[in-house]
Amino acid sequence: MPKKLKTSVNSAPTAGNLPGDYPFGNRVSESLADYAKRMGVSVGAMRTRADRGMLPILQAAPGKKREVNLYAIYMNARYKGERYTEMMN
């Protein structure tokens, strides 16, 4: 079984520090319910993904509200896109 990734952090970048091609406007996080609705899956499925470490989350302290880290999702997609482009050249 793979190790659970440490995807929970206490802070995210501020809106002023975001890259120009950042697709989420000035939002760096979103509630699990809103993200689940936007992705077309149940909230329970998103909670399970967050629990398993498959979804990057922001959480101030254990037991506090969790939010999806949109900035981490963007950076992961950007990194993979750059790697793919390098591979194709």
N, CA, C and O atoms as CSV, one atom per row, in Angstrom:
chain,resi,resn,atom,element,x,y,z
A,1,MET,N,N,0.848,-1.182,0.000
A,1,MET,CA,C,0.000,0.000,0.000
A,1,MET,C,C,0.888,1.238,0.000
A,1,MET,O,O,1.837,1.304,0.781
A,2,PRO,N,N,0.605,2.229,-0.863
A,2,PRO,CA,C,1.443,3.426,-0.914
A,2,PRO,C,C,1.294,4.257,0.350
A,2,PRO,O,O,0.266,4.232,1.027
A,3,LYS,N,N,2.360,4.993,0.639
A,3,LYS,CA,C,2.333,5.867,1.800
A,3,LYS,C,C,1.396,7.042,1.559
A,3,LYS,O,O,1.252,7.511,0.429
A,4,LYS,N,N,0.762,7.510,2.619
A,4,LYS,CA,C,-0.095,8.687,2.523
A,4,LYS,C,C,0.796,9.916,2.411
A,4,LYS,O,O,1.719,10.099,3.205
A,5,LEU,N,N,0.517,10.745,1.434
A,5,LEU,CA,C,1.297,11.952,1.236
A,5,LEU,C,C,0.907,13.008,2.248
A,5,LEU,O,O,-0.245,13.087,2.675
A,6,LYS,N,N,1.873,13.811,2.623
A,6,LYS,CA,C,1.594,14.925,3.517
A,6,LYS,C,C,1.135,16.099,2.669
A,6,LYS,O,O,1.946,16.921,2.244
A,7,THR,N,N,-0.165,16.173,2.423
A,7,THR,CA,C,-0.705,17.206,1.537
A,7,THR,C,C,-1.377,18.330,2.304
A,7,THR,O,O,-1.833,19.297,1.694
A,8,SER,N,N,-1.451,18.232,3.599
A,8,SER,CA,C,-2.100,19.264,4.385
A,8,SER,C,C,-1.062,20.286,4.835
A,8,SER,O,O,-0.023,19.927,5.389
A,9,VAL,N,N,-1.350,21.548,4.593
A,9,VAL,CA,C,-0.466,22.626,5.020
A,9,VAL,C,C,-1.292,23.671,5.737
A,9,VAL,O,O,-2.521,23.663,5.672
A,10,ASN,N,N,-0.612,24.564,6.418
A,10,ASN,CA,C,-1.325,25.568,7.202
A,10,ASN,C,C,-1.627,26.841,6.433
A,10,ASN,O,O,-2.527,27.589,6.815
A,11,SER,N,N,-0.893,27.108,5.353
A,11,SER,CA,C,-1.124,28.357,4.637
A,11,SER,C,C,-0.952,28.160,3.146
A,11,SER,O,O,-0.376,27.170,2.696
A,12,ALA,N,N,-1.452,29.102,2.398
A,12,ALA,CA,C,-1.345,29.082,0.948
A,12,ALA,C,C,-0.872,30.459,0.497
A,12,ALA,O,O,-0.934,31.413,1.272
A,13,PRO,N,N,-0.402,30.579,-0.741
A,13,PRO,CA,C,0.033,31.888,-1.222
A,13,PRO,C,C,-1.127,32.881,-1.254
A,13,PRO,O,O,-2.290,32.488,-1.349
A,14,THR,N,N,-0.806,34.137,-1.175
A,14,THR,CA,C,-1.844,35.167,-1.234
A,14,THR,C,C,-2.196,35.462,-2.686
A,14,THR,O,O,-1.465,35.081,-3.600
A,15,ALA,N,N,-3.300,36.132,-2.887
A,15,ALA,CA,C,-3.774,36.414,-4.246
A,15,ALA,C,C,-2.789,37.260,-5.039
A,15,ALA,O,O,-2.741,37.143,-6.264
A,16,GLY,N,N,-2.007,38.101,-4.390
A,16,GLY,CA,C,-1.045,38.948,-5.083
A,16,GLY,C,C,0.147,38.186,-5.635
A,16,GLY,O,O,0.817,38.671,-6.547
A,17,ASN,N,N,0.427,37.003,-5.104
A,17,ASN,CA,C,1.593,36.227,-5.514
A,17,ASN,C,C,1.275,35.165,-6.558
A,17,ASN,O,O,2.142,34.350,-6.872
A,18,LEU,N,N,0.087,35.145,-7.094
A,18,LEU,CA,C,-0.311,34.095,-8.022
A,18,LEU,C,C,0.231,34.348,-9.425
A,18,LEU,O,O,0.341,35.499,-9.847
A,19,PRO,N,N,0.573,33.273,-10.158
A,19,PRO,CA,C,1.065,33.438,-11.529
A,19,PRO,C,C,-0.009,34.018,-12.451
A,19,PRO,O,O,-1.202,33.940,-12.158
A,20,GLY,N,N,0.429,34.595,-13.554
A,20,GLY,CA,C,-0.494,35.221,-14.492
A,20,GLY,C,C,-1.442,34.247,-15.155
A,20,GLY,O,O,-2.558,34.628,-15.511
A,21,ASP,N,N,-1.032,32.991,-15.335
A,21,ASP,CA,C,-1.892,32.004,-15.999
A,21,ASP,C,C,-2.695,31.162,-15.010
A,21,ASP,O,O,-3.231,30.117,-15.381
A,22,TYR,N,N,-2.784,31.600,-13.774
A,22,TYR,CA,C,-3.521,30.866,-12.736
A,22,TYR,C,C,-5.010,30.871,-13.075
A,22,TYR,O,O,-5.592,31.949,-13.201
A,23,PRO,N,N,-5.654,29.702,-13.227
A,23,PRO,CA,C,-7.034,29.640,-13.741
A,23,PRO,C,C,-8.158,29.886,-12.732
A,23,PRO,O,O,-9.319,29.973,-13.133
A,24,PHE,N,N,-7.853,29.999,-11.444
A,24,PHE,CA,C,-8.915,30.084,-10.441
A,24,PHE,C,C,-9.141,31.497,-9.913
A,24,PHE,O,O,-9.718,31.671,-8.840
A,25,GLY,N,N,-8.697,32.501,-10.651
A,25,GLY,CA,C,-8.873,33.880,-10.204
A,25,GLY,C,C,-8.007,34.162,-8.995
A,25,GLY,O,O,-6.808,33.886,-9.011
A,26,ASN,N,N,-8.599,34.708,-7.949
A,26,ASN,CA,C,-7.837,35.005,-6.740
A,26,ASN,C,C,-8.080,33.979,-5.630
A,26,ASN,O,O,-7.651,34.187,-4.495
A,27,ARG,N,N,-8.757,32.882,-5.942
A,27,ARG,CA,C,-9.036,31.842,-4.940
A,27,ARG,C,C,-7.878,30.841,-4.881
A,27,ARG,O,O,-7.455,30.323,-5.914
A,28,VAL,N,N,-7.375,30.573,-3.698
A,28,VAL,CA,C,-6.339,29.558,-3.539
A,28,VAL,C,C,-6.898,28.298,-2.885
A,28,VAL,O,O,-6.226,27.268,-2.836
A,29,SER,N,N,-8.126,28.383,-2.386
A,29,SER,CA,C,-8.752,27.212,-1.790
A,29,SER,C,C,-10.256,27.274,-2.029
A,29,SER,O,O,-10.815,28.315,-2.373
A,30,GLU,N,N,-10.892,26.116,-1.834
A,30,GLU,CA,C,-12.328,25.993,-2.058
A,30,GLU,C,C,-12.833,24.902,-1.124
A,30,GLU,O,O,-12.115,23.938,-0.859
A,31,SER,N,N,-14.045,25.038,-0.626
A,31,SER,CA,C,-14.586,24.028,0.284
A,31,SER,C,C,-14.719,22.685,-0.439
A,31,SER,O,O,-14.852,22.633,-1.661
A,32,LEU,N,N,-14.682,21.619,0.330
A,32,LEU,CA,C,-14.841,20.285,-0.252
A,32,LEU,C,C,-16.176,20.154,-0.969
A,32,LEU,O,O,-16.252,19.537,-2.032
A,33,ALA,N,N,-17.221,20.726,-0.403
A,33,ALA,CA,C,-18.549,20.627,-1.014
A,33,ALA,C,C,-18.601,21.358,-2.349
A,33,ALA,O,O,-19.143,20.832,-3.322
A,34,ASP,N,N,-18.045,22.562,-2.404
A,34,ASP,CA,C,-18.049,23.323,-3.663
A,34,ASP,C,C,-17.209,22.626,-4.729
A,34,ASP,O,O,-17.600,22.562,-5.895
A,35,TYR,N,N,-16.065,22.110,-4.323
A,35,TYR,CA,C,-15.191,21.416,-5.274
A,35,TYR,C,C,-15.870,20.148,-5.800
A,35,TYR,O,O,-15.804,19.855,-6.994
A,36,ALA,N,N,-16.516,19.404,-4.915
A,36,ALA,CA,C,-17.222,18.191,-5.327
A,36,ALA,C,C,-18.334,18.516,-6.318
A,36,ALA,O,O,-18.514,17.811,-7.311
A,37,LYS,N,N,-19.071,19.574,-6.047
A,37,LYS,CA,C,-20.157,19.980,-6.941
A,37,LYS,C,C,-19.598,20.371,-8.310
A,37,LYS,O,O,-20.156,19.991,-9.340
A,38,ARG,N,N,-18.499,21.128,-8.324
A,38,ARG,CA,C,-17.893,21.557,-9.580
A,38,ARG,C,C,-17.336,20.386,-10.369
A,38,ARG,O,O,-17.363,20.404,-11.599
A,39,MET,N,N,-16.831,19.365,-9.683
A,39,MET,CA,C,-16.262,18.198,-10.348
A,39,MET,C,C,-17.318,17.152,-10.690
A,39,MET,O,O,-17.034,16.220,-11.442
A,40,GLY,N,N,-18.522,17.286,-10.156
A,40,GLY,CA,C,-19.611,16.366,-10.473
A,40,GLY,C,C,-19.561,15.052,-9.720
A,40,GLY,O,O,-20.021,14.030,-10.230
A,41,VAL,N,N,-19.011,15.061,-8.518
A,41,VAL,CA,C,-18.971,13.860,-7.680
A,41,VAL,C,C,-19.565,14.191,-6.315
A,41,VAL,O,O,-19.820,15.355,-6.006
A,42,SER,N,N,-19.779,13.178,-5.516
A,42,SER,CA,C,-20.375,13.398,-4.203
A,42,SER,C,C,-19.360,13.975,-3.219
A,42,SER,O,O,-18.150,13.826,-3.391
A,43,VAL,N,N,-19.872,14.629,-2.198
A,43,VAL,CA,C,-19.017,15.195,-1.160
A,43,VAL,C,C,-18.287,14.068,-0.428
A,43,VAL,O,O,-17.129,14.223,-0.040
A,44,GLY,N,N,-18.957,12.950,-0.243
A,44,GLY,CA,C,-18.324,11.806,0.412
A,44,GLY,C,C,-17.107,11.311,-0.354
A,44,GLY,O,O,-16.097,10.941,0.243
A,45,ALA,N,N,-17.208,11.308,-1.679
A,45,ALA,CA,C,-16.064,10.891,-2.503
A,45,ALA,C,C,-14.899,11.851,-2.317
A,45,ALA,O,O,-13.749,11.417,-2.249
A,46,MET,N,N,-15.173,13.137,-2.234
A,46,MET,CA,C,-14.101,14.121,-2.030
A,46,MET,C,C,-13.494,13.983,-0.644
A,46,MET,O,O,-12.281,14.115,-0.479
A,47,ARG,N,N,-14.329,13.720,0.350
A,47,ARG,CA,C,-13.798,13.507,1.705
A,47,ARG,C,C,-12.876,12.289,1.739
A,47,ARG,O,O,-11.821,12.313,2.373
A,48,THR,N,N,-13.287,11.232,1.052
A,48,THR,CA,C,-12.465,10.025,1.003
A,48,THR,C,C,-11.140,10.302,0.320
A,48,THR,O,O,-10.097,9.855,0.797
A,49,ARG,N,N,-11.160,11.032,-0.788
A,49,ARG,CA,C,-9.918,11.378,-1.488
A,49,ARG,C,C,-9.007,12.219,-0.604
A,49,ARG,O,O,-7.790,12.031,-0.599
A,50,ALA,N,N,-9.597,13.149,0.146
A,50,ALA,CA,C,-8.805,13.977,1.058
A,50,ALA,C,C,-8.224,13.122,2.187
A,50,ALA,O,O,-7.066,13.296,2.565
A,51,ASP,N,N,-9.020,12.208,2.720
A,51,ASP,CA,C,-8.553,11.331,3.789
A,51,ASP,C,C,-7.402,10.440,3.336
A,51,ASP,O,O,-6.477,10.175,4.104
A,52,ARG,N,N,-7.459,9.980,2.099
A,52,ARG,CA,C,-6.417,9.098,1.560
A,52,ARG,C,C,-5.176,9.846,1.091
A,52,ARG,O,O,-4.167,9.223,0.763
A,53,GLY,N,N,-5.239,11.166,1.056
A,53,GLY,CA,C,-4.106,11.957,0.611
A,53,GLY,C,C,-4.038,12.113,-0.891
A,53,GLY,O,O,-2.996,12.500,-1.421
A,54,MET,N,N,-5.112,11.825,-1.583
A,54,MET,CA,C,-5.150,11.939,-3.038
A,54,MET,C,C,-5.524,13.345,-3.490
A,54,MET,O,O,-5.406,13.666,-4.673
A,55,LEU,N,N,-5.961,14.161,-2.587
A,55,LEU,CA,C,-6.415,15.508,-2.886
A,55,LEU,C,C,-5.709,16.463,-1.933
A,55,LEU,O,O,-5.798,16.289,-0.718
A,56,PRO,N,N,-5.009,17.468,-2.456
A,56,PRO,CA,C,-4.309,18.390,-1.550
A,56,PRO,C,C,-5.303,19.258,-0.795
A,56,PRO,O,O,-6.222,19.827,-1.385
A,57,ILE,N,N,-5.114,19.352,0.501
A,57,ILE,CA,C,-6.040,20.126,1.321
A,57,ILE,C,C,-5.292,21.145,2.167
A,57,ILE,O,O,-4.090,21.021,2.399
A,58,LEU,N,N,-6.018,22.140,2.616
A,58,LEU,CA,C,-5.541,23.114,3.589
A,58,LEU,C,C,-6.376,22.921,4.840
A,58,LEU,O,O,-7.602,22.835,4.773
A,59,GLN,N,N,-5.703,22.854,5.987
A,59,GLN,CA,C,-6.413,22.660,7.247
A,59,GLN,C,C,-5.608,23.331,8.345
A,59,GLN,O,O,-4.422,23.043,8.507
A,60,ALA,N,N,-6.236,24.224,9.102
A,60,ALA,CA,C,-5.539,24.991,10.137
A,60,ALA,C,C,-5.037,24.109,11.272
A,60,ALA,O,O,-3.931,24.312,11.772
A,61,ALA,N,N,-5.834,23.142,11.678
A,61,ALA,CA,C,-5.468,22.256,12.785
A,61,ALA,C,C,-6.315,20.993,12.669
A,61,ALA,O,O,-7.351,21.006,12.006
A,62,PRO,N,N,-5.888,19.902,13.306
A,62,PRO,CA,C,-6.701,18.689,13.259
A,62,PRO,C,C,-8.112,18.948,13.772
A,62,PRO,O,O,-8.301,19.589,14.805
A,63,GLY,N,N,-9.086,18.450,13.048
A,63,GLY,CA,C,-10.481,18.635,13.423
A,63,GLY,C,C,-11.105,19.912,12.884
A,63,GLY,O,O,-12.315,20.104,13.003
A,64,LYS,N,N,-10.301,20.787,12.294
A,64,LYS,CA,C,-10.832,22.027,11.728
A,64,LYS,C,C,-11.330,21.788,10.307
A,64,LYS,O,O,-11.112,20.720,9.736
A,65,LYS,N,N,-11.996,22.784,9.746
A,65,LYS,CA,C,-12.546,22.691,8.394
A,65,LYS,C,C,-11.425,22.476,7.376
A,65,LYS,O,O,-10.370,23.105,7.454
A,66,ARG,N,N,-11.674,21.572,6.417
A,66,ARG,CA,C,-10.709,21.309,5.354
A,66,ARG,C,C,-11.176,21.968,4.076
A,66,ARG,O,O,-12.370,22.012,3.781
A,67,GLU,N,N,-10.211,22.484,3.313
A,67,GLU,CA,C,-10.502,23.071,2.014
A,67,GLU,C,C,-9.550,22.502,0.986
A,67,GLU,O,O,-8.417,22.148,1.311
A,68,VAL,N,N,-10.000,22.412,-0.246
A,68,VAL,CA,C,-9.175,21.912,-1.338
A,68,VAL,C,C,-8.161,22.991,-1.702
A,68,VAL,O,O,-8.522,24.156,-1.870
A,69,ASN,N,N,-6.905,22.608,-1.825
A,69,ASN,CA,C,-5.827,23.523,-2.163
A,69,ASN,C,C,-5.753,23.648,-3.687
A,69,ASN,O,O,-5.098,22.845,-4.351
A,70,LEU,N,N,-6.425,24.653,-4.229
A,70,LEU,CA,C,-6.467,24.850,-5.675
A,70,LEU,C,C,-5.096,25.206,-6.236
A,70,LEU,O,O,-4.768,24.833,-7.362
A,71,TYR,N,N,-4.301,25.921,-5.460
A,71,TYR,CA,C,-2.967,26.299,-5.909
A,71,TYR,C,C,-2.087,25.058,-6.091
A,71,TYR,O,O,-1.328,24.986,-7.057
A,72,ALA,N,N,-2.173,24.091,-5.190
A,72,ALA,CA,C,-1.394,22.857,-5.316
A,72,ALA,C,C,-1.836,22.058,-6.540
A,72,ALA,O,O,-1.002,21.462,-7.222
A,73,ILE,N,N,-3.126,22.040,-6.821
A,73,ILE,CA,C,-3.629,21.343,-8.008
A,73,ILE,C,C,-3.076,22.014,-9.268
A,73,ILE,O,O,-2.654,21.335,-10.204
A,74,TYR,N,N,-3.081,23.342,-9.286
A,74,TYR,CA,C,-2.537,24.086,-10.420
A,74,TYR,C,C,-1.046,23.790,-10.612
A,74,TYR,O,O,-0.602,23.518,-11.727
A,75,MET,N,N,-0.281,23.845,-9.525
A,75,MET,CA,C,1.164,23.622,-9.634
A,75,MET,C,C,1.476,22.204,-10.101
A,75,MET,O,O,2.411,22.004,-10.876
A,76,ASN,N,N,0.715,21.230,-9.649
A,76,ASN,CA,C,0.907,19.846,-10.084
A,76,ASN,C,C,0.619,19.701,-11.575
A,76,ASN,O,O,1.379,19.053,-12.294
A,77,ALA,N,N,-0.466,20.298,-12.037
A,77,ALA,CA,C,-0.807,20.234,-13.460
A,77,ALA,C,C,0.239,20.955,-14.294
A,77,ALA,O,O,0.604,20.483,-15.371
A,78,ARG,N,N,0.719,22.076,-13.819
A,78,ARG,CA,C,1.743,22.827,-14.545
A,78,ARG,C,C,3.036,22.027,-14.650
A,78,ARG,O,O,3.643,21.965,-15.719
A,79,TYR,N,N,3.455,21.419,-13.555
A,79,TYR,CA,C,4.668,20.606,-13.544
A,79,TYR,C,C,4.543,19.439,-14.526
A,79,TYR,O,O,5.452,19.182,-15.315
A,80,LYS,N,N,3.417,18.742,-14.469
A,80,LYS,CA,C,3.227,17.603,-15.371
A,80,LYS,C,C,3.161,18.048,-16.825
A,80,LYS,O,O,3.662,17.351,-17.707
A,81,GLY,N,N,2.549,19.200,-17.087
A,81,GLY,CA,C,2.506,19.730,-18.441
A,81,GLY,C,C,3.891,20.069,-18.965
A,81,GLY,O,O,4.207,19.794,-20.122
A,82,GLU,N,N,4.714,20.663,-18.119
A,82,GLU,CA,C,6.084,20.990,-18.512
A,82,GLU,C,C,6.899,19.730,-18.768
A,82,GLU,O,O,7.672,19.666,-19.724
A,83,ARG,N,N,6.726,18.740,-17.918
A,83,ARG,CA,C,7.444,17.469,-18.112
A,83,ARG,C,C,7.028,16.802,-19.415
A,83,ARG,O,O,7.873,16.263,-20.130
A,84,TYR,N,N,5.745,16.832,-19.729
A,84,TYR,CA,C,5.251,16.233,-20.970
A,84,TYR,C,C,5.830,16.968,-22.177
A,84,TYR,O,O,6.239,16.343,-23.156
A,85,THR,N,N,5.861,18.294,-22.101
A,85,THR,CA,C,6.405,19.082,-23.204
A,85,THR,C,C,7.878,18.779,-23.414
A,85,THR,O,O,8.329,18.656,-24.552
A,86,GLU,N,N,8.630,18.659,-22.335
A,86,GLU,CA,C,10.046,18.308,-22.440
A,86,GLU,C,C,10.226,16.928,-23.064
A,86,GLU,O,O,11.125,16.712,-23.876
A,87,MET,N,N,9.376,16.019,-22.680
A,87,MET,CA,C,9.468,14.654,-23.195
A,87,MET,C,C,9.181,14.617,-24.696
A,87,MET,O,O,9.790,13.830,-25.420
A,88,MET,N,N,8.262,15.457,-25.171
A,88,MET,CA,C,7.871,15.442,-26.577
A,88,MET,C,C,8.867,16.174,-27.470
A,88,MET,O,O,8.851,15.974,-28.685
A,89,ASN,N,N,9.723,17.008,-26.911
A,89,ASN,CA,C,10.722,17.736,-27.722
A,89,ASN,C,C,11.943,16.917,-27.986
A,89,ASN,O,O,12.869,17.385,-28.650
